[in-house]
Amino acid sequence: MSADRLESHLGSLRALLMTALQRLGDPADTESLHEMRVVLRRLRMLLRPLKCSGQAGQLRDAAAGLFRQTNSLRDNEVLLEELVRNGMHVAAAARQAQQMRDRQALMDSPGLAGLIAAWPDDGVACLSAPSRRRRRSLKKKMRCELAKARRILRRQLRQPAPDLHEVRLAIKRLRYRLLAKGHSSPSLLVQLERGQEVLGQWHDHDVWLLRAVTEPDLQACIDRWQHEKAVLQARWLPLRDGLLLVLA
């Protein structure tokens, strides 16, 4: 990847991150945290081949740390949306105030400040020596990363009883690597996005059912969530077959 292209990608991602952060303080905005996490994941995928660059490594590590910090926050947000959607306003209200405190803590966190501080003024700073040889090496690394991600996903999809949590993560890794590279595989990207959506909903239901074991006000939802989880698992099967076709 050329320095100009890297600089363009970093500039776009920074703008998206700042926009998401500006919206994060709005209790009614249920997408800003998700969009922030998408930016962080795309940033990590973009910088992954640049392991030998110190500044790229610092920025990638800061993005990874902040992403981990938002995991539970995002899980809680998705649960809140589900409770409101199903008219469980008392259970939602009990969690909403804490969610806003957690959002504010995220905006004030050292992790976020560290990410912004680590962001370079230009993409050239992430390429310590953007020579022709260096660019060829980076392109080769990105091709190897993509090929490895495809192999891992293909292997998991072919298993008779795959761990759907692992499949979901493999889909996300391949999809974001393709997006970071600017790869022109529209049919594959469509299939990956569909699979990620269904398995993401399946994962959410799995998390909610686990929480219902220890959170009494969620136990009224157990039967419905179990049914919906089974429906999502059935929806996944033809998507799996479609992915195997485009990955063959």
Backbone hydrogen bonds, N-H to C=O, Kabsch-Sander energy under -0.5 kcal/mol:
donor,donor_aa,acceptor,acceptor_aa,energy
6,L,2,S,-2.4
7,E,3,A,-2.7
8,S,4,D,-2.1
9,H,5,R,-2.5
10,L,6,L,-2.8
11,G,7,E,-2.4
12,S,8,S,-2.3
13,L,9,H,-2.6
14,R,10,L,-2.3
15,A,11,G,-2.0
16,L,12,S,-2.2
17,L,13,L,-2.5
18,M,14,R,-2.6
19,T,15,A,-2.1
20,A,16,L,-2.2
21,L,17,L,-2.4
22,Q,18,M,-2.0
23,R,19,T,-1.2
24,L,20,A,-0.8
24,L,21,L,-0.6
26,D,23,R,-1.8
29,D,26,D,-1.5
30,T,28,A,-0.9
35,E,31,E,-2.7
36,M,32,S,-2.2
37,R,33,L,-2.2
38,V,34,H,-2.1
39,V,35,E,-2.0
40,L,36,M,-2.2
41,R,37,R,-2.4
42,R,38,V,-2.6
43,L,39,V,-2.5
44,R,40,L,-2.1
45,M,41,R,-2.3
46,L,42,R,-2.3
47,L,43,L,-2.1
48,R,44,R,-1.3
50,L,47,L,-1.9
51,K,48,R,-0.5
53,S,50,L,-1.7
54,G,52,C,-0.6
57,G,53,S,-2.4
58,Q,54,G,-2.2
59,L,55,Q,-2.3
60,R,56,A,-2.7
61,D,57,G,-2.6
62,A,58,Q,-2.2
63,A,59,L,-2.3
64,A,60,R,-2.4
65,G,61,D,-2.5
66,L,62,A,-2.2
67,F,63,A,-2.3
68,R,64,A,-2.2
69,Q,65,G,-1.8
70,T,66,L,-1.2
70,T,67,F,-0.7
71,N,68,R,-1.2
74,R,70,T,-2.5
75,D,71,N,-2.2
76,N,72,S,-2.4
77,E,73,L,-1.9
78,V,74,R,-2.4
79,L,75,D,-2.0
80,L,76,N,-2.3
81,E,77,E,-2.2
82,E,78,V,-1.9
83,L,79,L,-2.4
84,V,80,L,-2.5
85,R,81,E,-2.4
86,N,82,E,-1.4
87,G,84,V,-1.7
88,M,83,L,-2.9
89,H,87,G,-1.4
92,A,88,M,-2.0
93,A,89,H,-2.8
94,A,90,V,-1.7
95,R,91,A,-0.5
95,R,92,A,-1.3
96,Q,92,A,-1.8
97,A,93,A,-0.9
99,Q,95,R,-2.0
100,M,96,Q,-2.1
101,R,97,A,-1.9
102,D,98,Q,-2.4
103,R,99,Q,-2.2
104,Q,100,M,-2.3
105,A,101,R,-2.3
106,L,102,D,-1.9
107,M,103,R,-2.2
108,D,104,Q,-1.7
109,S,106,L,-1.3
113,A,109,S,-1.9
114,G,110,P,-2.8
115,L,111,G,-1.8
116,I,112,L,-2.3
117,A,113,A,-2.2
118,A,114,G,-1.9
119,W,115,L,-0.9
119,W,116,I,-0.6
125,A,122,D,-1.0
126,C,123,G,-1.3
127,L,123,G,-0.6
127,L,124,V,-1.1
128,S,126,C,-0.8
131,S,129,A,-3.1
135,R,131,S,-2.5
136,R,132,R,-2.2
137,S,133,R,-2.1
138,L,134,R,-2.3
139,K,135,R,-2.4
140,K,136,R,-2.3
141,K,137,S,-2.2
142,M,138,L,-2.5
143,R,139,K,-2.3
144,C,140,K,-2.4
145,E,141,K,-2.6
146,L,142,M,-2.4
147,A,143,R,-2.6
148,K,144,C,-2.5
149,A,145,E,-2.4
150,R,146,L,-2.4
151,R,147,A,-2.3
152,I,148,K,-2.5
153,L,149,A,-2.1
154,R,150,R,-2.8
155,R,151,R,-2.6
156,Q,152,I,-2.2
157,L,153,L,-2.6
158,R,154,R,-1.4
159,Q,156,Q,-1.0
164,L,162,P,-0.9
167,V,163,D,-2.2
168,R,164,L,-2.4
169,L,165,H,-1.9
170,A,166,E,-2.3
171,I,167,V,-2.5
172,K,168,R,-2.2
173,R,169,L,-2.5
174,L,170,A,-2.2
175,R,171,I,-2.7
176,Y,172,K,-2.6
177,R,173,R,-1.8
178,L,174,L,-2.4
179,L,175,R,-2.3
180,A,176,Y,-2.3
181,K,177,R,-2.0
182,G,178,L,-1.0
183,H,178,L,-2.5
185,S,183,H,-1.3
189,L,185,S,-2.7
190,V,186,P,-2.3
191,Q,187,S,-2.0
192,L,188,L,-2.7
193,E,189,L,-2.5
194,R,190,V,-2.3
195,G,191,Q,-2.4
196,Q,192,L,-2.7
197,E,193,E,-2.2
198,V,194,R,-2.2
199,L,195,G,-2.6
200,G,196,Q,-2.0
201,Q,197,E,-2.0
202,W,198,V,-2.4
203,H,199,L,-2.6
204,D,200,G,-2.2
205,H,201,Q,-2.2
206,D,202,W,-2.0
207,V,203,H,-2.4
208,W,204,D,-2.6
209,L,205,H,-2.4
210,L,206,D,-1.7
211,R,207,V,-2.2
212,A,208,W,-2.2
213,V,209,L,-0.6
213,V,210,L,-0.7
214,T,211,R,-1.2
215,E,211,R,-1.7
218,L,215,E,-2.2
219,Q,216,P,-1.4
221,C,218,L,-2.0
222,I,219,Q,-1.1
225,W,221,C,-2.8
226,Q,222,I,-2.5
227,H,223,D,-2.1
228,E,224,R,-2.8
229,K,225,W,-2.3
230,A,226,Q,-1.9
231,V,227,H,-2.1
232,L,228,E,-2.4
233,Q,229,K,-2.1
234,A,230,A,-1.8
235,R,231,V,-2.2
236,W,232,L,-1.6
237,L,233,Q,-0.8
237,L,234,A,-0.5
239,L,235,R,-0.9
240,R,236,W,-2.6
241,D,237,L,-1.9
242,G,238,P,-2.1
243,L,239,L,-2.3
244,L,240,R,-2.3
245,L,241,D,-1.7
246,V,242,G,-1.9
247,L,243,L,-1.9
248,A,244,L,-0.8
248,A,245,L,-0.6
